Amino acid sequence: MADTRSDYRFIVAEHAAGLLEEITRTKRLPVPTNWQRAHELAREAHSLVKKMRYSFIPPTMLAVSEDARRLQEVVRRLTELLLPREWLDRLRGDPRARRPLAETRYALRTLYGLPARLALGDENDPYYAFDIECVTVTSVQRHPRAEKLYVTAAKGRLAYTIVTNIQDIRRGELRAAAILPPREFMGVVSEAMYCSRRLTAGEGCEPGKRPPRSLVELGEIGAVLRELARTVH
């Protein structure tokens, strides 16, 4: 028996499911869709996460359970409803949609990836809590309204906007990034956080892949987890 109630992966997943429920309830994304059906699916996703969290089944067994399979199926249906391909370019160009779009992408990805993170091990490790991947920094610009912040673009499995205070960050670098709940820094939405020093491919950091645990700095990730834990019961 495993005490899955306090597992970081479920705390993160419950927060993501709650975020999706709020987005579908308030219709925050400017897309023409079946909002009632989307909200029903978001509630089902949340129920599945809760069921797994309080199952006391080892995470590696939950990773291949029927509930995990159903969760991914529900997320696929939600993705079709909330992020239709024909609307994505329009959403990216709409300032009103930037934060809800980022939050929707984050929540869907976090829930879909839960089984893969559960499969990483049965221990409760902050390293397992979020999707973490190696990314290549593709551009660096000073934040237009904050002297000590930089707005960077990074490419891993997907493209990300990442606001950082790393003063020596440079275009072309390889770093690990944790995909966290989006945060807005004076008008710029950040979708992830760098969580390593500058890396090289020879260290086992391949763009789009999860880096070895030894390369990841978990301090700030732990702070985010503690913040989420205060909001999830």
QUIWONOR-V861029 format. One record per pair of residues at least 12 apart in sequence whose ideal C-beta (glycine too) atoms are under 8 Angstrom apart, sorted by the first residue. I is the first residue (numbers start at 1). GAP is how many residues later the second one is. If there is no record, write none. Layout:
i:I gap:GAP
i:I gap:GAP
//
This chain:
i:1 gap:55
i:1 gap:56
i:2 gap:54
i:2 gap:55
i:2 gap:56
i:2 gap:57
i:2 gap:120
i:3 gap:53
i:4 gap:48
i:4 gap:49
i:4 gap:50
i:4 gap:51
i:4 gap:52
i:4 gap:53
i:4 gap:55
i:4 gap:58
i:5 gap:48
i:5 gap:49
i:5 gap:51
i:6 gap:118
i:7 gap:46
i:7 gap:52
i:7 gap:117
i:8 gap:116
i:8 gap:117
i:8 gap:118
i:8 gap:120
i:8 gap:121
i:8 gap:217
i:9 gap:50
i:9 gap:105
i:9 gap:108
i:9 gap:109
i:9 gap:119
i:9 gap:120
i:10 gap:39
i:10 gap:42
i:10 gap:43
i:11 gap:118
i:11 gap:214
i:11 gap:217
i:11 gap:218
i:11 gap:221
i:12 gap:98
i:12 gap:117
i:12 gap:118
i:12 gap:213
i:12 gap:216
i:13 gap:36
i:13 gap:40
i:13 gap:97
i:13 gap:98
i:13 gap:101
i:14 gap:32
i:14 gap:35
i:14 gap:36
i:14 gap:39
i:14 gap:218
i:15 gap:166
i:15 gap:213
i:15 gap:216
i:15 gap:217
i:16 gap:90
i:16 gap:91
i:16 gap:94
i:16 gap:95
i:16 gap:165
i:17 gap:25
i:17 gap:28
i:17 gap:29
i:17 gap:32
i:17 gap:90
i:17 gap:94
i:18 gap:28
i:18 gap:214
i:19 gap:84
i:19 gap:87
i:19 gap:88
i:19 gap:162
i:20 gap:22
i:20 gap:25
i:20 gap:26
i:20 gap:58
i:20 gap:84
i:20 gap:87
i:20 gap:88
i:20 gap:91
i:21 gap:18
i:21 gap:21
i:21 gap:22
i:21 gap:25
i:23 gap:19
i:23 gap:59
i:23 gap:77
i:23 gap:80
i:23 gap:81
i:23 gap:84
i:24 gap:14
i:24 gap:15
i:24 gap:17
i:24 gap:18
i:24 gap:58
i:25 gap:14
i:28 gap:72
i:29 gap:53
i:29 gap:62
i:29 gap:68
i:29 gap:71
i:29 gap:72
i:29 gap:75
i:30 gap:61
i:30 gap:64
i:30 gap:66
i:30 gap:67
i:31 gap:51
i:31 gap:52
i:31 gap:53
i:31 gap:56
i:31 gap:60
i:33 gap:48
i:33 gap:49
i:33 gap:51
i:34 gap:47
i:37 gap:44
i:38 gap:40
i:38 gap:43
i:38 gap:44
i:41 gap:33
i:41 gap:36
i:41 gap:37
i:41 gap:40
i:42 gap:36
i:44 gap:30
i:45 gap:26
i:45 gap:29
i:45 gap:30
i:45 gap:33
i:45 gap:66
i:48 gap:19
i:48 gap:22
i:48 gap:23
i:48 gap:26
i:49 gap:22
i:49 gap:62
i:49 gap:65
i:51 gap:16
i:52 gap:13
i:52 gap:15
i:52 gap:16
i:52 gap:19
i:55 gap:12
i:58 gap:64
i:59 gap:59
i:59 gap:60
i:59 gap:62
i:59 gap:63
i:60 gap:58
i:60 gap:59
i:60 gap:61
i:60 gap:62
i:62 gap:53
i:62 gap:56
i:63 gap:52
i:63 gap:53
i:63 gap:55
i:63 gap:56
i:64 gap:51
i:64 gap:55
i:68 gap:46
i:68 gap:47
i:68 gap:50
i:69 gap:46
i:71 gap:40
i:71 gap:41
i:71 gap:43
i:71 gap:44
i:72 gap:40
i:72 gap:43
i:75 gap:33
i:75 gap:36
i:75 gap:37
i:76 gap:36
i:78 gap:30
i:79 gap:29
i:82 gap:22
i:82 gap:26
i:83 gap:18
i:83 gap:21
i:83 gap:22
i:83 gap:25
i:98 gap:91
i:99 gap:83
i:99 gap:85
i:99 gap:90
i:102 gap:80
i:102 gap:87
i:102 gap:89
i:103 gap:78
i:103 gap:79
i:105 gap:53
i:105 gap:86
i:106 gap:73
i:106 gap:74
i:106 gap:75
i:106 gap:76
i:106 gap:85
i:109 gap:22
i:109 gap:70
i:110 gap:20
i:110 gap:21
i:110 gap:69
i:113 gap:18
i:117 gap:12
i:117 gap:13
i:117 gap:14
i:125 gap:88
i:126 gap:92
i:126 gap:95
i:126 gap:96
i:126 gap:99
i:127 gap:86
i:127 gap:89
i:127 gap:91
i:127 gap:94
i:129 gap:92
i:129 gap:96
i:130 gap:48
i:130 gap:49
i:130 gap:50
i:130 gap:91
i:130 gap:94
i:131 gap:47
i:131 gap:48
i:131 gap:79
i:132 gap:44
i:132 gap:45
i:132 gap:46
i:132 gap:47
i:132 gap:63
i:132 gap:78
i:132 gap:79
i:132 gap:84
i:133 gap:23
i:133 gap:24
i:133 gap:43
i:133 gap:44
i:133 gap:46
i:133 gap:74
i:133 gap:75
i:133 gap:76
i:133 gap:77
i:133 gap:78
i:134 gap:22
i:134 gap:40
i:134 gap:41
i:134 gap:42
i:134 gap:43
i:134 gap:65
i:134 gap:71
i:134 gap:72
i:134 gap:73
i:134 gap:74
i:134 gap:75
i:134 gap:76
i:134 gap:77
i:135 gap:19
i:135 gap:20
i:135 gap:21
i:135 gap:25
i:135 gap:39
i:135 gap:40
i:135 gap:41
i:135 gap:42
i:135 gap:57
i:135 gap:72
i:135 gap:73
i:136 gap:18
i:136 gap:19
i:136 gap:20
i:136 gap:36
i:136 gap:37
i:136 gap:38
i:136 gap:71
i:137 gap:15
i:137 gap:16
i:137 gap:17
i:137 gap:32
i:137 gap:33
i:137 gap:34
i:137 gap:35
i:137 gap:36
i:137 gap:37
i:137 gap:38
i:138 gap:14
i:138 gap:15
i:138 gap:16
i:138 gap:17
i:138 gap:21
i:138 gap:33
i:139 gap:13
i:139 gap:14
i:139 gap:32
i:140 gap:12
i:140 gap:29
i:140 gap:30
i:140 gap:31
i:143 gap:20
i:143 gap:42
i:143 gap:43
i:143 gap:45
i:144 gap:43
i:144 gap:44
i:145 gap:41
i:145 gap:42
i:146 gap:39
i:146 gap:40
i:148 gap:17
i:148 gap:19
i:149 gap:14
i:149 gap:15
i:149 gap:16
i:149 gap:36
i:149 gap:37
i:150 gap:13
i:150 gap:14
i:150 gap:15
i:150 gap:16
i:150 gap:19
i:151 gap:12
i:151 gap:37
i:152 gap:12
i:152 gap:17
i:154 gap:21
i:154 gap:23
i:154 gap:38
i:155 gap:52
i:156 gap:21
i:156 gap:51
i:156 gap:52
i:157 gap:51
i:160 gap:17
i:160 gap:19
i:160 gap:31
i:160 gap:32
i:161 gap:27
i:161 gap:28
i:161 gap:29
i:161 gap:30
i:162 gap:15
i:162 gap:28
i:162 gap:29
i:162 gap:30
i:162 gap:31
i:162 gap:32
i:163 gap:20
i:163 gap:22
i:163 gap:25
i:163 gap:27
i:164 gap:26
i:164 gap:29
i:164 gap:30
i:166 gap:28
i:169 gap:25
i:173 gap:25
i:173 gap:26
i:174 gap:24
i:174 gap:25
i:174 gap:26
i:174 gap:27
i:174 gap:31
i:174 gap:33
i:175 gap:19
i:175 gap:20
i:175 gap:21
i:175 gap:22
i:175 gap:23
i:175 gap:24
i:175 gap:30
i:176 gap:18
i:176 gap:19
i:176 gap:20
i:176 gap:23
i:176 gap:29
i:176 gap:35
i:176 gap:39
i:176 gap:40
i:177 gap:15
i:177 gap:16
i:177 gap:17
i:177 gap:18
i:178 gap:14
i:178 gap:15
i:178 gap:17
i:178 gap:38
i:178 gap:43
i:178 gap:46
i:179 gap:12
i:179 gap:13
i:180 gap:12
i:180 gap:13
i:180 gap:41
i:180 gap:44
i:181 gap:43
i:181 gap:47
i:193 gap:27
i:193 gap:28
i:193 gap:31
i:195 gap:21
i:195 gap:22
i:195 gap:23
i:195 gap:25
i:195 gap:26
i:196 gap:15
i:196 gap:19
i:196 gap:20
i:196 gap:21
i:197 gap:20
i:199 gap:12
i:199 gap:16
i:203 gap:12
//
